[in-house]
């Protein structure tokens, strides 16, 4: 399968249980992100989350939406997400194993919203991924992303991540700054591209954008 996401599924499979058991690093900021995301939901909204991990966001906000589809490259992450879904008795979330470029059952203009929390820095072809998200949205639909902007730090994260990958301690990650990612959203066709202040680390750019009507 050809994907825009590097084949790091084995890495994520290996840490899935530990990832699921780990607390959110910045819980107050995460709650503010969820509150902003909720503002863009209706009871009949159809949503796609890319890079859903073990499904916490999709499951938590599903009560405010009609149908949530959540997608991840890691089969183990999806297994855990389905376990959590069953335990919570949630019926309007469907977890999918794969990537946007794989065989996923989504049609252009199907989604009211697309979410990309902490995933775009792991995508090798961001522009293609952004275009695909744009394509899947209905006119007026929202694109909400939490972006890890490694390029906005003085720390040489590229070199650090390369060394960590040698020891199997990190996935492939790509460096960009907030100006770049916001420009790329505009180039993909999004309008009203706006960074929201959620009180988090300066490397995190939480951005809400819209597909024109």
N, C-alpha and C positions, 0 to 999 in steps of 0.2 A: 504494500500500500504506500503510495507516495503521499507525503503530508508536508505541511508547512512547519510542523513541530518536529524537532529532532527526536530520534528514536531512543528516548530516555525512559521508556516505559518500565524497563527492568529496575532502574534506580527508584522510581516512585513505588513500584510494587514492593520493593524491599523495605521501604520505610513507612508503608501505609498504616500499619498498626500503631507505630510510634507517633505518626502524624495525627492519627485520630485521637490519641490519648493526650496530646499536647494542648495546653490552654492557648487561647488567642493571645498574641504578644501585646497588643494594644487594644484591650477590650473597649475602653471608652470611644476610641476613634472608630472601631468596627461598628459599634452601636450607632454612631452618627452616620456612618456610611449606609447602614441598613435603613435608617430613618429616611435618608434622602432617596434611596432606592424605592422604598415603599410609596413615596409621594408620586411615583410614576407607575403605580399599579392600580388596576381596577379589578373588580370581582370576576370579570370575564377575560382578563389579559392572558395571552399566550406568550410565554417567556422561554428564552434559551439561555442557559448559562454555559459558557465554555471554560474548561479547566475547573470543574466543580469539586475536585478532590473527593472528600468523603461526604459531601452533600449537605453540610451544615447550613449554608446560606439558602440553598434551594428549599430545604425542608422547613426552615424557620419562616421564610417569607411566602411559602405556598398557601398559607391561610388567607392571604390577601390577593391571590391570583386565581385564574380559572384553571390553567394548565401550565406546569413548569417542566421543560425538558432540560436535562443537565448532562453534560458531556465531559468525559475525561479519557486520557490516553492510557491510564493505568487500570487494568482489570481488577487489581486488588482494591484500589480506591473505590471502584464501582461496587465491588462485593460488599465492602463495609458500608457504603452509602445505602445499599438496598437493605442491609441488616438494620440500620438505623431507621430507615423508612418503615419497615415492617414493625419494629418495636414501637414506633410512634403512631402507627395506624394511619399514616398519610396515604391518600389514594389519588391525589392529583399531581404527583411528581413521577416522571419516568426518567430513569438513569440510563445513559447510553455509553457503551465502551467504544471509543474511537476519536477521530478528529474531524474538523470541519471539512477536510478534503477527502474523507473516507466515505463509505456508503452509509450516509445518515438520512433518515426519512424526513427531511425538511425541504420545503418548497420556497422559492422566492416570494417575498411579501407575506410570509406566514406569521411572523413574530411581531408582537406589540413591543417587545423589549429584548435586547441582548445584553447580557452581563459578562464582563471579563475582569474578574477580580484576581490580581496578582498572577497573570498568565502571559501577558504580551511580551515580557522580557525573556520568556522561554520559547518564543516563536521565531523561527529562522527567517520567515518572510512576513513581517508585520503588515506590509502594505496589502499583500494578498489576503491576509486574514481580515483586515479592516474592510476591504472591498466585499468579502464574503458576508461579513456581519451586516454591512449596509444592504446588500442584496436580499438578505433574509428578512429584513425589517419591512413592515408595512409603512406607507407614507405617514409621516408624523411620529413613527416609533422612536423609542429612546435607546441610546447606546450608553451604558454606564460601565466605566472601567476604573479600577484602582491600579495605578501604574508604578512599578518599581523603577525609578529613574536613577540608575546607577551612575549615569553621566553627570548628575548634579552633585556628586560627592568628590572630594579631593582624594579619597582613598582609591588606590588602584585595584578596583574590584575585578577587572578583567584578569589580571595576573593572579590574584588570590584564588579566583574560581578555577582557573586553569590548574593550579597546583592541587586544589581540593579534588578536582576531577581525577587527577592521577591516582589518588587514594580512594576513589569511589565515594567521596563525601559530598559531592555536589553534582547537579545536572548541568548541561550546557545552559549558559545564560548570556544575554546580549545587552550591551551597554547603550543607552540612549538618555537624553535629557528631556525635560518636560516640554521645552519648545519644539523639539523634534516630533514627539508623539502627538502633540496637539496640531502641528502642521500636517502630519500624515493623516489625521482624522479629517481635516478639511479637504485634503487632496482626495480622500476616498469618497467625498460627497457630503459629509456631515456638516450641519450648520449649528449655530448656537453652541459651539464647543466651549465649555466653561469649566474651569477648575473650581471645585468647592472646598472650602476650608473645613476640614474635619479634625483639626488639631493634632495631626499625626506627624511623623518624622518628615523632615524636609525633602527626603528622597522620594516620598510617596505623593503622587499627583492623582487625586480622585477627580475624575472628569465625567461630566454629563454632556452628551451631545444628542442631536436629533436628526432624523432623516426628513428632508423637506416634504411638505404635503404635496 
